């Protein structure tokens, strides 16, 4: 049984990942605005704001076997309507928050014999979509960080990222809040449906655990075929 930290584990993919991982491991999940409590024996929730200068992670044990960084945002606007400040705010949440978290828990991860880190990107980084410049800029940086850390931390710690397409979570609620929007977005994908949080969490859980021990430095698209299939 390992010890795993899930930042942003109170909703969506993070909550599903926390539930799955806690079946056979101790999971420490964090929340910020979505206050959450656990009724599962091996899953505990802790308040944390990754935008603060100092992260208090004293609730963690000395050894940590895995970290998943799940916070994100979707701000889809024409490029000319975005401000420099909005790019900076997005970068602080999605990249600097990840950097600070990894730096904070790195000594704990190094105590494990097979530690892993999982980040979350987006299909838009590699595919290129209109209105996605802000999220693509931050997630593109996160993909670069994934590969750089995989090189620097190997062979002790594995680092990978998952790049989903639109997933049925509260984060994407405004894009899926009518039957017409759901159908239009489903039809954009070769598999003709929206992804689920469970489908993304299942891959994240695999990458965090020992049976994925020969995988590092990879960006995995889980996107209904959107990034590679044209039809």
Helices and strands as residue ranges (DSSP letters): E 3-7, H 12-21, E 26-31, E 43-47, E 66-69, G 79-81, H 84-91, I 92-96, H 97-109, E 115-122, H 124-127, H 133-153, E 157-164, G 170-175, H 179-187, H 197-208, G 210-212, E 219-222
